[in-house]
């Protein structure tokens, strides 16, 4: 079962995403900011992370930078940034920092699920290749 | 600069005064020297003149004495006289010897002795003395007569190799007669030519007395041109005097006079002119000195004026430069401010978009969820999603209100509609709404210290507390307790809202109420930066105030003060 960590400071949004992912058959984890998210990642090693950008304590960009800098072992986990910030700067910053994708709010669940599916396919392919090697 | 500049002028004045004093002293010294020289010259001239006067008087006296011989000669060496005295022609003698001597030669007394030395004629002061008496001069007359006789005798006596010439026999004495100086002279009456002969021993002798203190003095005075000449025996008057010495060498007295002092006279004549000249010279010097002083003062003044002008120029250049610099800085500041505002506005647009998108995302996601689960959903689920949607809509409305209010405030279109309202009620409802939206936080409130009602604008006051409460919640994600405390003091209602959230750096506090400004600690937390600015503007409009205390990492307390009697005074002020 694929585990997805959802990091968002908006409880409603988090709840809605988790409901949708649960319905889609994912196991889900929740975190309210980057700091909690990092702790969850280190504790549970989720397969995919869906992360908001604007959050207190530690935002999405900071979390990505932290992983890139200090937790290289986590860098393989696909990061899907999901933000209400739609400007190009934020998109570019996120993608350059290693995000697998950048989705904007309002959320189109179909689109999100499709992205997740793509990520999973890649993950499974990687794992299959890894096993074959 | 003022003080140091006064010094050269004072120096100049001092120098000028000095010059004036020196010039005056020099003039005075010159005048003194000149006067001294004049005095010396006059003394010398006077001395010289006195010597001359003495010479003239001496010579005059000498000539008066010498003349006696010739005067006597004119009446004694005369053929007629020999003949007529022998005949004892008294009238003739009186006329031609006595009166002659008296009238033409000013002799005072004339005596004629016959061959037997008897006095045959006597005349005193032009008066024939029939009594033939002497007046204290018989001794000298006798002595001189004897001298003449001796000389006459000598001619006839044998053995004398150098006998005196008859016509030149003469005896003379200067002596005092009755305390008067006198020249007494004697001559024999002898023929003036060979036409007649006179036997030796038959000669008559004429003796004449001339006083030197009478007509002689007048003659000497005329000769020497000394009007004040007189005879005196007083030795005290010897300044201008020559001695009159008797034939025997004794002192008879003095020819004295008031010395003529041309030097002194000259000085007397020119002294007023000299003094006037000196005074004028001094005056001129002083005048010139004053002129110099004035010129120096003028120079100093103009130099000072120049210096002042220079200083003023420097000052104005400096001021102008400073002004330009200030303007440049102002422009830089304005530009920086403009850039900052632009950046803030860009950030605002971004953040506003984000802030709208977040509730939109909730609404959209909830709607999607409802749509996707329409076959399996329970009524509670629909209820929950509806609530989420409504909360999100409310959030959007609040946000929109905030932005619109900010816009209205910025363009000055906001008008307050003050009414009697209960602050406690408004805060209570704001808390209820906030807790409805954010169930994570608890708001502890004590609203008992507020007045029953205050005069305020309901809509904007609601915005104030909504904003402050939402901030307290937003910036204290891990500190669920929020405290509201109230108090009333001096006609003002105080409401403080305290959170234990992320807090702010002290440097952020002064700028906190500027539009679009967001504290650095707010990084990562969505916000437009208009809320606090809006709050401040509303509170200001109400004539109240807002203050903030914050410690980074410890939390923030905002305190709002609102006047109980409303914003009326403030509004009036604004209208004016």
Boltz contact constraints between the chains, C-beta under 6 A:
constraints:
  - contact:
      token1: [A, 12]
      token2: [B, 362]
      max_distance: 6.0
  - contact:
      token1: [A, 12]
      token2: [B, 388]
      max_distance: 6.0
  - contact:
      token1: [A, 13]
      token2: [B, 361]
      max_distance: 6.0
  - contact:
      token1: [A, 13]
      token2: [B, 362]
      max_distance: 6.0
  - contact:
      token1: [A, 16]
      token2: [B, 365]
      max_distance: 6.0
  - contact:
      token1: [A, 16]
      token2: [B, 369]
      max_distance: 6.0
  - contact:
      token1: [A, 19]
      token2: [B, 369]
      max_distance: 6.0
  - contact:
      token1: [A, 54]
      token2: [B, 524]
      max_distance: 6.0
  - contact:
      token1: [A, 54]
      token2: [B, 526]
      max_distance: 6.0
  - contact:
      token1: [A, 55]
      token2: [B, 524]
      max_distance: 6.0
  - contact:
      token1: [A, 56]
      token2: [B, 477]
      max_distance: 6.0
  - contact:
      token1: [A, 56]
      token2: [B, 524]
      max_distance: 6.0
  - contact:
      token1: [A, 56]
      token2: [B, 525]
      max_distance: 6.0
  - contact:
      token1: [A, 59]
      token2: [B, 524]
      max_distance: 6.0
  - contact:
      token1: [A, 84]
      token2: [B, 354]
      max_distance: 6.0
  - contact:
      token1: [A, 84]
      token2: [B, 357]
      max_distance: 6.0
  - contact:
      token1: [A, 84]
      token2: [B, 358]
      max_distance: 6.0
  - contact:
      token1: [A, 85]
      token2: [B, 354]
      max_distance: 6.0
  - contact:
      token1: [A, 87]
      token2: [B, 350]
      max_distance: 6.0
  - contact:
      token1: [A, 105]
      token2: [B, 357]
      max_distance: 6.0
  - contact:
      token1: [A, 105]
      token2: [B, 361]
      max_distance: 6.0
  - contact:
      token1: [A, 106]
      token2: [B, 360]
      max_distance: 6.0
  - contact:
      token1: [A, 106]
      token2: [B, 361]
      max_distance: 6.0
  - contact:
      token1: [A, 106]
      token2: [B, 364]
      max_distance: 6.0
  - contact:
      token1: [A, 107]
      token2: [B, 361]
      max_distance: 6.0
  - contact:
      token1: [A, 107]
      token2: [B, 365]
      max_distance: 6.0
  - contact:
      token1: [A, 109]
      token2: [B, 368]
      max_distance: 6.0
